[in-house]
Amino acid sequence: MGAVPSTPRPQDTADYLIASFIGEKSFPLTSDFWQKLLELPLNLLWPDHRVREACQLFAQNNCCTRHLAKILIHLVWCLQEAINSSGSPTTAYMKAINALYISSVFLKYLIENAQSNNIDEFYLSLDKNEPVPKDFRIDQNIENLVMHSVLSFIGTVDVSSSTYILHQELLNFMLVAMSTQLHYGPAPGPTDMNPFIDAAMAQDSSLVSLIVRRLLLNYIMRPTTPLNDGAYNVFSERAQPGVLQRVGSAAASIVLLPFSYLVGSSGEGLRNPLAGSSLHVLLILNYYHKCVVGDETITDRSEDSAVSDSLPKVNTYFSDNPYCKALENARDIELDRVDIEGNMHNGSLVRLPFASLFDTLGMFLADETAALLLYTLVHGNSDFLEYVLVRTDLDTLLMPILETLYNASKRTSNHIYILLIILLILSQDSSFNASVHKMILPSVPWYQEHRLHQTSLGSLMVIILIRTVKYNLSKLRDLYLHTTCLATLANMAPHVHRLSAYASQRLVSLFYMLSRKYNKLAERIDDKMWKGGSIEQDNLAEDVSAELHIYTDFLRIVLEILNAILTYALPRNPEVVYAIMHRQEVFQPFKNHPRFNELIENIFMVLDFFNSRMDAQTQDGEWSVEKVLQLIIYNCRSWRGEGMKMFNQLHFSYEQESHPEEFFTPYIWQLALSHCGLSFDPSSINLFPVDLPVEKVDSDEEEQTKHQNGNLSYHNVLLEV
């Protein structure tokens, strides 16, 4: 009789159990149904339409059965058991993974199809008459309970071959649970309902610190999956996958609609799913801002208010974000030291291996999410910024940044913006500006337009920034991008040391390129004023005039960059003097311009000095480049700068706008949807514009669309002089 294989009873099959889970009958929290559902290690392959029908049926019945709340409670119990098992794989691990699969699929559908801002629509509570274990309070907030258990496991249990899958699925679950943000606009409002993110924000600071540290360590260490065939063989000798593995796969490709067209990606984030998911979860948590309504209303007392000053306004404010604070206060694990007051930091402080984080970022900066993390750290964490600035191998970070900027046409404009801001932040430090000119690069193989041999890192920065301005002028035409590039060059200018011949030529060519744009605009204005015309023509003239004013400012900044080099660093930069002498005619038309004349005077004072030295030199035959350069180098020794007008050094600083989440939250979610395999019904997204695929357009429109689709208009930045 032992030779006859036993067959499962119909009520024990996965088909039956899942059908019961989505059906009308409500199974009590203490029913053995839940153990059967979560323990069955069976393959289950459902057709696409059946998965969708299952989700629809579940949504109809969940209001009565409360099965979503119940499976989430069982997930909590499984995670608690898994935490107590000291890392040894148990059946609790398999049950937790199955609970995550089931709850993720159906919670995702409910979020995607939510009809209101009412959290009660998810029915995350139990009926008052529900039988529960003695140690369980029926009035508990289930989303808080779930997020506490999920975060506790992630923060306290190390990633290993036996826990890897559960860690990955917990991060996937968090992305699903936090996807409520996709329903709302980029500016947080008091009626936004994000119950699971709010629950994450309510956790104790010590747990928050553990989470931030674990997510960053996942990104740094990049643990790889121990599985080759996708089966959960760590849980079962028969190497059978968990009960909704197939349903989860079907839902990922069918119920969760394709989203890959939304954001262009080079795919770096897909190389390590756990590292990628960890980073996306961290950034979503870091940039979350909850808009809270105050207890009292305020009245508008402004004099120019068009309405009565007694009209009440809602008093709203943004609550503190503990994850943002934890990341801002993270310290290097190698420097376990006292703070400036001499007090030891408290035990909840996040301590990270800055050296490993620095190296990891350098390897993956071609990925937009890595660039966002670097921006977040250098802008928000003064200790990490200081660490970066004292590194002697700045090329580890700068070379991938510059190479990405070099390939700007293949990147999204948001990616380019973030990298330029990083350079601007770094350029605010004078030691950085000095050190980049001391590092010599033997070659730059990815730069194709010119052979760069024994070029300083600073010269390469100048070349790439100018190239980015030129690219922007012809393709993106973005005012902020121009300003950021020129601001970085201006910060670098007084510290320039032995700028290469090619970089010097590019700098003078930058002035010529902008001057041509300026002259064209000036000619258009003159033509409009001569002809006169309609109101439409007058409006056009105003637009052109405003653009002319902008390019006037750009030209002045470039002239101030040249002046800073000539005033503070001329003896160290003979190639800059040569480039100005070689193209001195480009400055002549602006000699009497009221906005430029003082700056131009300094340039012509330099030209007069070196031209006179050339004229006094008897020369047989033509002047060669080498001979002119030798003369410049020789006469640099006698240059004293007498009569030069001294201008205050330009110093631009970056200041993040007061509501950065309006840019970063949509941007991070676009990247998460693109990288992590999490899809969302485009028609349900209000966080950012979604352009569905369209038919092929002509080449010019296609080029423009390539840079705009999936990108966001950058938030305003304050560049302070």
C-alpha positions in Angstrom: 0.0 0.0 0.0 3.0 2.3 0.5 3.7 2.1 -3.3 0.5 3.9 -4.3 1.1 7.6 -4.5 -1.3 9.7 -2.5 -3.3 12.3 -4.4 -4.2 15.7 -2.8 -7.8 16.2 -1.9 -9.6 18.8 -4.1 -9.8 21.3 -1.3 -6.0 21.1 -0.8 -5.1 22.0 -4.4 -3.6 25.4 -5.2 -6.4 26.1 -7.7 -9.1 25.5 -5.0 -7.2 27.4 -2.3 -6.7 30.5 -4.5 -10.2 30.3 -5.8 -11.4 30.3 -2.1 -9.1 33.2 -1.3 -10.7 35.4 -4.0 -14.2 34.1 -3.4 -17.2 35.2 -1.4 -16.6 33.0 1.7 -14.7 34.6 4.5 -12.2 32.4 6.2 -11.5 33.3 9.8 -8.0 34.5 10.7 -7.5 31.4 12.8 -8.7 29.0 10.1 -6.3 26.3 8.9 -7.1 27.5 5.4 -4.3 30.0 5.6 -1.7 27.4 6.5 -2.7 25.3 3.5 -2.7 28.3 1.2 0.8 29.4 2.2 2.5 26.0 2.6 1.6 24.4 -0.7 4.8 24.2 -2.9 3.0 23.6 -6.2 3.4 24.9 -9.7 0.4 26.9 -10.8 0.2 28.2 -14.4 -2.8 30.4 -15.0 -3.7 32.0 -18.4 -3.5 35.8 -18.5 -7.2 36.4 -18.6 -7.7 34.2 -15.5 -5.2 36.2 -13.5 -7.0 39.4 -14.4 -10.4 37.9 -13.6 -9.0 36.7 -10.2 -8.0 40.2 -9.3 -11.4 41.6 -10.3 -13.2 39.0 -8.3 -11.0 39.6 -5.3 -11.7 43.3 -5.4 -15.4 42.7 -5.3 -15.3 40.3 -2.4 -12.6 41.7 -0.2 -15.0 44.2 1.4 -16.8 41.3 3.0 -14.0 38.7 3.4 -11.3 41.1 4.5 -8.8 38.6 3.1 -6.2 41.2 2.2 -6.0 42.2 5.9 -5.9 38.6 7.0 -3.1 37.5 4.6 -1.1 40.6 5.6 -1.5 39.6 9.3 -0.3 36.1 8.4 2.6 37.7 6.6 3.5 39.5 9.8 3.4 36.3 11.8 5.6 34.5 9.3 8.1 37.3 9.3 8.2 37.3 13.1 8.8 33.6 13.1 11.5 34.0 10.4 13.3 36.7 12.5 13.3 34.5 15.5 14.7 31.6 13.5 18.2 33.2 13.6 18.6 33.1 9.8 18.0 29.4 9.4 15.6 28.6 6.6 12.3 27.4 7.9 8.8 26.9 6.5 8.1 30.4 7.7 10.4 31.7 5.0 8.4 29.9 2.3 5.1 31.0 3.8 6.3 34.5 4.0 7.3 34.5 0.3 4.0 33.0 -0.7 2.1 35.6 1.4 4.2 38.3 -0.2 3.4 37.1 -3.7 -0.3 36.8 -3.1 -0.7 40.1 -1.2 1.5 42.0 -3.7 -0.6 40.8 -6.7 -3.9 41.7 -5.2 -2.8 44.8 -3.3 -1.3 46.1 -6.5 -4.6 45.7 -8.3 -6.5 47.4 -5.6 -4.1 50.4 -5.6 -4.1 50.6 -9.4 -7.9 50.7 -9.5 -8.6 52.8 -6.4 -11.6 55.0 -7.0 -11.1 57.5 -4.2 -8.6 58.8 -1.6 -10.3 56.8 1.1 -8.1 54.2 2.8 -11.2 52.3 3.8 -11.4 51.1 0.2 -8.6 48.6 0.9 -10.5 47.2 3.9 -7.3 47.0 6.0 -9.1 46.0 9.1 -10.9 43.1 10.7 -14.6 42.7 11.5 -15.3 43.3 15.1 -16.7 39.8 15.5 -13.6 38.2 13.9 -12.1 35.5 16.1 -8.4 36.3 16.8 -5.7 34.8 19.0 -5.5 36.0 22.6 -2.3 38.0 22.1 -3.6 39.8 19.0 -5.5 43.2 19.3 -8.2 43.3 16.7 -8.1 47.2 16.6 -4.4 47.2 15.5 -3.5 49.4 12.6 -2.6 46.7 10.0 -0.5 48.8 7.7 1.6 49.9 10.6 1.9 46.3 11.8 2.9 45.1 8.3 5.5 47.8 7.7 7.0 47.4 11.1 7.5 43.6 10.4 8.7 44.1 6.9 11.2 46.8 7.9 12.3 44.9 11.0 13.2 41.8 8.9 15.1 43.9 6.3 16.9 45.9 9.0 17.9 43.1 11.4 18.3 39.9 9.2 21.5 39.8 7.1 21.3 38.9 3.4 22.5 35.4 2.8 21.9 32.6 0.4 19.0 31.4 2.5 17.4 34.9 3.0 18.1 36.5 -0.4 14.8 35.7 -2.0 12.8 36.9 1.0 14.7 40.1 1.1 14.1 40.7 -2.6 10.4 40.0 -2.3 10.0 42.3 0.7 11.5 45.1 -1.3 9.2 44.3 -4.2 6.3 44.4 -1.7 7.4 47.8 -0.4 7.4 49.2 -3.9 3.9 47.9 -4.5 2.7 49.2 -1.2 4.2 52.6 -1.7 2.9 52.9 -5.3 -0.1 54.8 -4.0 2.0 57.9 -4.7 1.5 57.3 -8.4 -2.2 58.4 -8.0 -1.3 61.9 -6.9 0.3 65.0 -8.4 4.0 65.9 -7.8 3.0 68.5 -5.2 1.9 66.6 -2.0 -1.6 67.6 -0.8 -3.4 67.2 2.5 -5.8 64.7 0.9 -3.1 62.3 -0.4 -3.5 58.8 1.0 -0.2 56.8 1.3 -1.0 54.6 4.3 2.0 52.3 3.9 4.6 55.0 3.4 3.1 56.9 6.3 3.5 53.8 8.4 7.1 53.5 7.4 7.6 57.1 8.5 6.1 56.4 11.9 8.7 53.8 12.9 11.2 54.3 15.7 14.4 56.1 14.8 16.6 53.2 15.7 14.7 51.0 13.1 14.9 53.8 10.5 18.7 53.9 11.0 18.9 50.1 10.5 16.9 50.3 7.4 18.9 53.1 5.8 22.1 51.3 6.6 20.9 47.9 5.3 19.6 49.4 2.0 22.8 51.2 1.4 24.9 48.1 2.3 22.7 46.1 -0.1 23.7 48.6 -2.8 27.3 48.6 -1.9 27.8 44.8 -1.4 25.5 43.9 -4.3 24.7 40.3 -3.1 23.9 38.0 -6.0 21.0 35.5 -6.1 22.0 32.0 -5.0 19.5 30.4 -7.5 20.1 29.4 -11.0 16.8 28.0 -12.0 14.4 30.3 -10.2 13.1 27.5 -7.9 13.1 27.9 -4.1 15.3 24.9 -3.6 16.5 26.2 -0.3 13.1 25.4 1.2 12.2 22.1 -0.4 14.2 19.0 -1.2 12.0 18.6 -4.2 13.1 22.0 -5.5 9.5 23.0 -6.1 8.6 26.7 -6.4 6.2 28.4 -4.0 2.4 28.4 -4.5 1.8 31.6 -6.5 5.2 31.8 -8.2 3.6 31.2 -11.6 0.6 33.5 -10.8 3.1 36.2 -9.8 5.0 35.9 -13.1 1.7 36.1 -15.0 0.6 39.1 -13.1 3.9 40.8 -13.6 3.6 40.5 -17.4 -0.2 40.8 -17.8 -2.0 42.5 -14.9 0.8 44.9 -14.4 0.9 46.6 -17.8 4.2 47.1 -19.7 6.0 50.2 -18.8 9.4 50.0 -20.3 8.6 52.7 -22.9 8.3 55.4 -20.2 11.9 55.9 -19.3 15.0 55.3 -21.4 17.5 53.2 -19.4 20.8 51.7 -20.2 20.0 48.7 -18.0 22.7 49.1 -15.3 20.1 48.8 -12.5 19.0 45.4 -13.8 22.4 43.8 -13.2 21.7 43.3 -9.5 18.0 43.2 -8.6 18.5 43.4 -4.8 20.9 46.4 -5.1 18.6 48.2 -7.5 15.4 47.6 -5.5 17.2 48.7 -2.3 18.3 51.9 -3.8 14.8 52.7 -5.3 13.1 52.0 -1.9 15.6 54.2 -0.1 15.2 57.1 -2.5 11.4 56.9 -2.4 11.5 57.0 1.4 14.1 59.8 1.5 12.1 62.2 -0.7 8.7 61.5 0.7 7.0 64.6 2.2 3.6 64.3 3.9 1.4 67.4 3.8 -0.4 67.7 7.1 -3.3 70.0 7.9 -2.8 72.0 11.1 -5.2 72.3 14.0 -6.1 75.9 13.2 -6.7 77.9 10.1 -4.9 81.1 9.2 -6.2 84.1 7.4 -4.7 86.0 4.5 -3.4 89.4 5.6 -1.5 90.4 2.5 -2.3 93.9 1.3 -2.7 93.0 -2.3 -5.1 90.1 -1.7 -8.0 90.3 -4.1 -10.3 88.7 -1.5 -11.3 89.5 2.0 -8.5 89.2 4.5 -10.8 87.2 6.7 -11.1 84.4 4.2 -9.7 81.3 6.0 -6.8 79.4 4.4 -5.9 75.8 5.3 -2.8 75.8 7.6 -0.6 73.0 6.1 2.9 72.0 6.7 5.2 69.1 5.9 6.0 66.5 8.5 9.6 65.5 9.2 11.1 62.7 7.3 13.2 60.4 9.5 14.8 58.6 6.6 16.1 61.9 5.1 17.5 62.9 8.5 19.2 59.5 8.9 20.8 59.7 5.5 21.9 63.3 6.1 23.6 62.3 9.4 25.2 59.1 8.2 28.9 58.9 9.2 32.0 57.0 8.0 32.4 53.8 9.9 36.1 54.4 9.9 35.7 57.6 11.8 34.0 56.6 15.0 34.6 60.0 16.6 33.0 62.6 18.8 31.1 65.6 17.3 32.3 69.2 17.4 30.8 69.6 20.9 32.8 66.6 22.1 29.7 64.5 22.6 29.6 60.9 21.4 26.9 60.4 18.7 24.0 58.3 19.8 23.9 54.6 18.9 21.2 55.0 16.3 23.5 56.9 14.0 23.9 55.3 10.6 27.5 54.3 10.0 28.7 53.3 6.5 31.9 52.4 4.8 32.3 55.6 2.9 35.3 54.2 0.9 33.2 51.3 -0.4 30.3 53.6 -1.1 32.6 56.0 -3.0 34.0 53.1 -5.1 30.6 51.6 -5.8 29.1 54.9 -7.0 32.1 55.4 -9.3 31.4 52.0 -11.0 27.7 52.7 -11.6 27.3 56.4 -12.2 26.1 55.7 -15.8 22.9 54.5 -14.0 20.5 57.4 -13.3 19.6 56.0 -9.9 23.2 55.9 -8.8 23.6 59.6 -9.9 20.6 60.5 -7.8 22.1 58.8 -4.8 25.4 60.6 -5.3 23.5 63.9 -5.6 21.5 63.2 -2.5 24.7 62.5 -0.5 26.9 65.4 -1.7 24.0 67.8 -1.3 22.6 66.6 2.0 25.4 64.9 3.9 28.3 67.3 4.7 30.5 64.4 6.0 30.2 62.5 2.8 30.9 65.6 0.7 34.0 66.3 2.8 35.1 62.7 2.3 34.7 63.1 -1.5 36.6 66.3 -1.6 39.7 64.9 0.3 40.0 61.8 -1.9 43.0 61.9 -4.0 41.4 59.7 -6.7 38.6 62.1 -7.7 38.8 60.6 -11.2 36.9 57.6 -9.8 33.7 59.7 -9.7 34.5 62.4 -12.2 35.5 60.2 -15.2 32.2 58.3 -15.4 30.3 61.6 -14.9 32.2 63.3 -17.7 31.9 60.3 -20.0 28.1 60.3 -19.4 27.9 64.0 -20.2 30.0 63.3 -23.3 27.3 60.9 -24.4 24.4 63.3 -23.5 22.5 62.5 -26.6 22.0 58.9 -25.3 20.9 60.0 -21.9 17.8 61.7 -20.5 17.9 65.4 -19.8 17.2 64.7 -16.1 20.3 62.5 -15.9 22.4 65.3 -17.4 20.9 67.8 -15.0 21.7 65.7 -11.9 25.3 65.2 -13.0 25.8 68.9 -13.7 24.5 69.8 -10.3 27.0 67.4 -8.7 29.8 69.1 -10.6 28.5 72.5 -9.5 28.4 71.4 -5.8 31.9 70.0 -6.0 33.2 73.2 -7.7 32.1 75.3 -4.8 35.2 74.0 -3.0 38.5 75.7 -3.9 40.6 72.7 -3.0 38.6 70.6 -5.4 39.2 73.1 -8.2 42.9 73.1 -7.5 43.3 69.4 -7.2 41.5 68.5 -10.5 44.2 70.4 -12.4 47.0 68.5 -10.7 45.7 65.0 -11.8 47.0 64.1 -15.2 45.2 61.6 -17.4 47.4 59.6 -19.7 44.6 59.4 -22.3 40.8 59.7 -22.6 39.9 56.9 -25.0 36.2 57.6 -25.2 36.7 61.2 -26.4 36.6 60.9 -30.2 36.8 64.5 -31.5 40.4 65.2 -30.5 43.3 63.1 -29.2 43.6 64.0 -25.5 47.1 62.9 -24.3 48.5 63.8 -20.9 45.5 66.1 -20.2 44.6 67.2 -16.7 41.3 66.2 -15.2 40.5 69.9 -14.9 41.1 70.5 -18.6 38.8 67.6 -19.4 36.1 69.1 -17.2 36.4 72.4 -19.0 36.2 70.6 -22.4 33.1 68.5 -21.4 31.2 71.4 -19.8 31.8 73.5 -22.9 30.7 70.6 -25.1 27.6 70.2 -23.0 26.7 73.9 -23.5 27.2 73.5 -27.3 25.0 70.4 -27.3 22.3 72.2 -25.3 22.4 75.2 -27.6 21.7 73.0 -30.6 19.3 70.4 -29.1 17.8 71.0 -25.7 17.9 74.8 -25.5 17.5 74.7 -21.8 18.3 77.9 -19.8 19.1 76.1 -16.6 21.5 73.7 -18.2 23.5 76.7 -19.7 23.5 78.4 -16.4 24.8 75.4 -14.4 27.6 74.7 -16.9 28.8 78.3 -16.9 28.5 78.6 -13.1 30.7 75.5 -12.7 33.3 77.0 -15.1 33.2 80.3 -13.2 33.9 78.6 -9.9 36.8 76.8 -11.5 38.3 79.8 -13.3 40.5 81.4 -10.6 42.1 78.0 -9.8 42.9 77.0 -13.4 46.4 75.6 -13.7 48.1 74.8 -17.0 44.8 74.5 -19.0 45.5 72.5 -22.1 45.7 74.0 -25.6 42.5 72.2 -26.7 40.5 73.3 -23.6 41.8 76.9 -24.0 40.6 76.9 -27.6 37.2 75.5 -26.6 36.9 78.3 -24.0 37.4 81.1 -26.6 35.2 79.2 -29.1 32.5 79.2 -26.4 32.5 83.0 -26.3 32.4 83.1 -30.1 29.5 80.6 -30.3 27.4 82.6 -27.7 28.3 85.9 -29.4 26.9 84.6 -32.7 23.7 83.7 -31.0 23.6 87.1 -29.4 24.2 88.9 -32.7 21.4 87.0 -34.4 19.0 87.9 -31.7 20.1 91.6 -31.8 19.6 91.6 -35.6 16.1 90.2 -35.2 15.2 92.9 -32.7 16.5 95.6 -34.9 14.5 94.2 -37.8 11.3 94.1 -35.8 11.8 97.7 -34.5 12.4 98.9 -38.1 9.4 97.2 -39.6 6.9 97.7 -36.7 3.8 95.6 -37.0 1.0 93.8 -35.2 0.5 92.9 -31.6 1.7 89.3 -32.4 5.0 90.8 -33.8 5.3 93.0 -30.7 4.9 90.0 -28.4 7.5 88.1 -30.5 9.9 91.1 -30.2 9.5 91.0 -26.4 10.3 87.2 -26.3 13.4 87.8 -28.5 14.4 90.7 -26.2 14.1 88.6 -23.1 16.3 85.9 -24.8 18.8 88.5 -25.8 19.0 89.6 -22.2 19.7 86.0 -21.2 22.5 85.7 -23.7 23.9 89.0 -22.6 24.3 87.5 -19.2 25.9 84.3 -20.6 28.4 86.3 -22.6 29.3 88.4 -19.5 29.8 85.2 -17.4 32.2 83.8 -20.1 34.1 87.1 -20.1 34.3 87.0 -16.4 35.7 83.4 -16.6 38.4 84.6 -19.0 39.1 87.6 -16.8 39.4 85.4 -13.7 42.0 83.2 -15.4 43.9 86.2 -16.7 43.7 88.1 -13.4 44.5 85.3 -11.0 46.3 82.6 -13.0 47.8 84.1 -16.2 51.4 83.0 -15.6 50.2 79.4 -15.1 48.1 79.4 -18.3 50.1 80.4 -21.4 47.7 78.3 -23.6 44.8 80.5 -22.6 46.8 83.6 -23.6 47.7 82.0 -26.9 44.0 81.0 -27.6 42.9 84.6 -27.0 45.6 86.0 -29.2 44.8 83.6 -31.9 41.1 84.6 -32.0 41.4 88.2 -30.8 39.0 89.4 -33.5 36.0 87.8 -31.9 36.3 90.2 -28.9 36.6 93.4 -31.1 32.8 93.9 -31.8 32.1 94.0 -28.0 34.8 96.5 -27.1 32.4 99.4 -26.7 29.4 97.4 -25.4 28.2 99.0 -22.1 27.7 95.6 -20.4 31.1 94.2 -21.5 33.5 97.1 -22.0 35.3 96.8 -18.6 35.8 93.1 -19.0 36.9 93.5 -22.6 39.4 96.2 -21.6 41.3 93.7 -19.4 41.4 91.2 -22.3 42.8 93.8 -24.7 45.3 94.9 -22.0 46.7 91.4 -22.1 46.6 91.3 -25.9 48.4 94.6 -26.1 51.1 93.4 -23.7 51.9 90.2 -25.6 51.3 91.7 -29.1 53.9 94.4 -28.3 56.4 91.7 -27.2 55.8 90.0 -30.5 56.2 93.2 -32.5 59.5 93.9 -30.7 60.8 90.5 -31.6 62.8 90.2 -34.8 61.6 87.1 -36.6 62.9 85.4 -39.7 60.0 84.0 -41.6 56.5 83.1 -40.4 55.5 82.9 -36.7 54.9 79.2 -35.8 52.6 78.0 -33.0 55.6 76.8 -31.1 57.5 80.1 -31.4 54.5 82.2 -30.4 53.9 79.9 -27.4 57.5 80.1 -26.4 57.4 83.9 -26.5 54.2 83.9 -24.4 55.8 81.5 -21.8 58.9 83.7 -21.6 57.0 87.0 -21.2 54.6 85.5 -18.6 57.5 85.8 -16.2 57.4 89.6 -16.6 53.7 90.0 -16.5 52.6 92.0 -13.5 49.0 92.7 -14.4 49.5 96.4 -13.8 46.4 98.5 -14.8 44.1 95.4 -14.8 40.8 96.1 -13.2 40.1 93.7 -10.4 36.7 92.2 -10.3 35.2 90.2 -7.4 35.6 86.5 -8.1 32.3 84.9 -9.2 31.2 82.2 -6.9 28.1 80.3 -7.7 26.4 78.0 -5.1 23.6 75.5 -5.6 20.6 75.8 -3.3 17.9 73.2 -3.6 14.4 74.6 -3.9 12.1 74.4 -0.9 10.0 71.7 -2.4 12.4 69.3 -4.1 10.0 66.4 -3.9 8.0 67.9 -6.8 10.9 67.0 -9.1 12.5 64.0 -7.3 9.4 61.9 -6.5 8.1 61.7 -10.1 11.7 61.1 -11.3 12.4 58.3 -8.8 9.2 56.6 -9.6 9.8 56.7 -13.3 13.2 55.0 -12.7 11.7 52.5 -10.3 9.0 51.5 -12.8 11.6 51.2 -15.5 14.3 49.3 -13.6 12.5 47.1 -11.0 10.0 45.3 -13.2 7.1 47.0 -11.3 4.5 48.1 -13.8 1.5 50.3 -13.3 -1.6 51.1 -15.5 -0.6 54.3 -17.3 -4.1 55.6 -17.2 -4.0 55.6 -13.3 -0.8 57.7 -13.1 -1.1 61.3 -12.1 2.4 61.7 -10.6 3.9 62.5 -14.0 2.8 62.8 -17.6 2.5 59.5 -19.4 2.9 59.6 -23.2 1.7 56.4 -24.7 3.7 55.1 -27.7 2.9 57.0 -30.9 3.6 56.4 -34.6 7.0 57.3 -36.0 7.5 61.0 -36.6 9.9 62.8 -38.9 13.6 63.0 -37.9 13.6 66.5 -36.4 10.5 65.8 -34.2 11.8 62.4 -33.3 15.1 63.9 -32.1 13.3 66.3 -29.9 10.9 63.7 -28.6 13.8 61.5 -27.6 14.9 64.0 -25.1 11.5 65.0 -23.8 9.6 61.8 -23.4 9.8 60.5 -19.9 11.6 63.5 -18.6 10.5 66.2 -16.2 11.0 69.9 -16.2 13.6 70.5 -13.6 12.7 72.4 -10.5 14.0 75.9 -10.1 17.4 76.1 -8.6 19.0 79.1 -6.9 22.4 80.0 -8.2 23.8 82.4 -5.7 26.8 84.6 -6.4 
